[in-house]
Amino acid sequence: MLNQKKLEMAFKRYLKNWSDDFFEDIKQDYEECQSEIMDIVESNALERDHILLVDLDSIASYYLSKWKNDTLINGGNSIEELKKIQMVVFYQCMGQDLYKIRYPEMMTGYTFRKVVIALIHFTMFGWEREETIFFDFIREHLGDNIMNANYSDKHVWFLLELYLQYRNKTIAGTNQKIHLAVKAS
């Protein structure tokens, strides 16, 4: 059962911790990344291209902060920044596959949880093309070094199973108890 008083206290504490300075710091980091990215692209600096993938985390953080500020602080209901966050995860995954060839020791900039949540959002937004591309990426890489799945994250596995059943698709030959099928393969 939801304790309304605890929920209100937690939200007040969150609002107290949120400040304009906090958002400005994130915005400044975003602008620095944007400048760095433009410099790399304009100079065609291939030896620094891995920075593009690393900087995507700062971009996602910026859009998450904008979404939180609009939705939680100002009471808005826009989902544009939320959509941009999901696209950043998409770009990280698509780019990571290429970067793993050039930089095999590079750590991924996304988690299994973020990937499944982005897939669910693509479905909700009606982005069929991105959803199909992303699902194929997940199916191909689930369990290998590019998409290391945390087997204890049961709610994420449950979301993936719901998606598979909704779309009548399978991974590792099944749409139920996926975590066991992936672990066994």
BELKADA-V702645 format. One record per backbone hydrogen bond with DSSP energy under -0.5 kcal/mol. NH is the residue of the N-H (numbers start at 1). CO is the residue of the C=O. E is the energy in kcal/mol with one decimal. If there is no record, write none. Layout:
nh=NH co=CO e=E
nh=NH co=CO e=E
This chain:
nh=4 co=2 e=-0.9
nh=7 co=3 e=-2.1
nh=8 co=4 e=-2.5
nh=9 co=5 e=-2.3
nh=10 co=6 e=-2.6
nh=11 co=7 e=-2.3
nh=12 co=8 e=-2.4
nh=13 co=9 e=-2.2
nh=14 co=10 e=-2.2
nh=15 co=11 e=-2.7
nh=16 co=12 e=-2.2
nh=17 co=13 e=-1.9
nh=18 co=14 e=-1.7
nh=23 co=19 e=-1.8
nh=24 co=20 e=-2.5
nh=25 co=21 e=-2.3
nh=26 co=22 e=-1.7
nh=27 co=23 e=-2.5
nh=28 co=24 e=-2.6
nh=29 co=25 e=-2.2
nh=30 co=26 e=-2.3
nh=31 co=27 e=-2.5
nh=32 co=28 e=-2.2
nh=33 co=29 e=-2.3
nh=34 co=30 e=-2.6
nh=35 co=31 e=-2.1
nh=36 co=32 e=-2.4
nh=37 co=33 e=-2.9
nh=38 co=34 e=-2.4
nh=39 co=35 e=-2.1
nh=40 co=36 e=-2.2
nh=41 co=37 e=-2.7
nh=42 co=38 e=-2.7
nh=43 co=39 e=-2.0
nh=44 co=40 e=-0.7
nh=44 co=41 e=-0.6
nh=45 co=40 e=-1.7
nh=46 co=44 e=-1.6
nh=48 co=45 e=-1.7
nh=49 co=46 e=-1.3
nh=51 co=48 e=-1.7
nh=52 co=49 e=-1.2
nh=53 co=49 e=-0.7
nh=54 co=50 e=-1.8
nh=55 co=51 e=-2.8
nh=56 co=52 e=-0.6
nh=56 co=53 e=-0.7
nh=57 co=54 e=-1.2
nh=59 co=55 e=-1.6
nh=60 co=56 e=-2.6
nh=61 co=57 e=-2.4
nh=62 co=58 e=-2.1
nh=63 co=59 e=-2.2
nh=64 co=60 e=-2.4
nh=65 co=61 e=-2.3
nh=66 co=62 e=-2.4
nh=67 co=63 e=-2.4
nh=68 co=64 e=-2.8
nh=69 co=65 e=-2.6
nh=70 co=66 e=-2.5
nh=71 co=67 e=-3.1
nh=72 co=68 e=-2.0
nh=73 co=68 e=-1.5
nh=74 co=69 e=-2.2
nh=76 co=70 e=-3.5
nh=83 co=79 e=-2.3
nh=84 co=80 e=-1.8
nh=85 co=81 e=-2.0
nh=86 co=82 e=-1.7
nh=87 co=83 e=-1.9
nh=88 co=84 e=-1.9
nh=89 co=85 e=-1.8
nh=90 co=86 e=-1.9
nh=91 co=87 e=-2.8
nh=92 co=88 e=-2.7
nh=93 co=89 e=-2.3
nh=94 co=90 e=-2.6
nh=95 co=91 e=-2.8
nh=96 co=92 e=-2.6
nh=97 co=93 e=-1.6
nh=98 co=94 e=-0.9
nh=99 co=95 e=-2.6
nh=100 co=96 e=-2.3
nh=101 co=97 e=-0.6
nh=101 co=98 e=-0.8
nh=102 co=98 e=-1.2
nh=103 co=99 e=-4.0
nh=106 co=103 e=-1.9
nh=115 co=111 e=-2.1
nh=116 co=112 e=-2.4
nh=117 co=113 e=-2.4
nh=118 co=114 e=-2.3
nh=119 co=115 e=-2.2
nh=120 co=116 e=-2.3
nh=121 co=117 e=-2.4
nh=122 co=118 e=-2.7
nh=123 co=119 e=-1.8
nh=124 co=120 e=-2.4
nh=125 co=121 e=-2.9
nh=126 co=122 e=-0.8
nh=126 co=123 e=-0.6
nh=127 co=122 e=-2.2
nh=128 co=126 e=-1.7
nh=131 co=127 e=-2.5
nh=132 co=128 e=-2.6
nh=133 co=129 e=-2.3
nh=134 co=130 e=-2.8
nh=135 co=131 e=-2.7
nh=136 co=132 e=-2.3
nh=137 co=133 e=-1.9
nh=138 co=134 e=-2.6
nh=139 co=135 e=-3.0
nh=140 co=136 e=-2.3
nh=141 co=137 e=-2.2
nh=142 co=138 e=-2.1
nh=143 co=147 e=-2.2
nh=144 co=141 e=-2.0
nh=147 co=141 e=-0.6
nh=147 co=144 e=-1.1
nh=149 co=147 e=-0.7
nh=151 co=149 e=-0.8
nh=153 co=150 e=-1.5
nh=154 co=152 e=-1.9
nh=156 co=153 e=-0.7
nh=157 co=153 e=-1.7
nh=158 co=154 e=-2.4
nh=159 co=155 e=-2.0
nh=160 co=156 e=-2.3
nh=161 co=157 e=-2.5
nh=162 co=158 e=-2.5
nh=163 co=159 e=-2.4
nh=164 co=160 e=-2.6
nh=165 co=161 e=-2.5
nh=166 co=162 e=-2.6
nh=167 co=163 e=-2.6
nh=168 co=164 e=-0.7
nh=169 co=164 e=-2.5
nh=171 co=174 e=-2.7
nh=174 co=171 e=-1.4
nh=180 co=177 e=-0.8
nh=181 co=177 e=-1.5
nh=182 co=178 e=-3.0
nh=183 co=179 e=-1.9
nh=184 co=180 e=-2.0
nh=185 co=181 e=-1.2
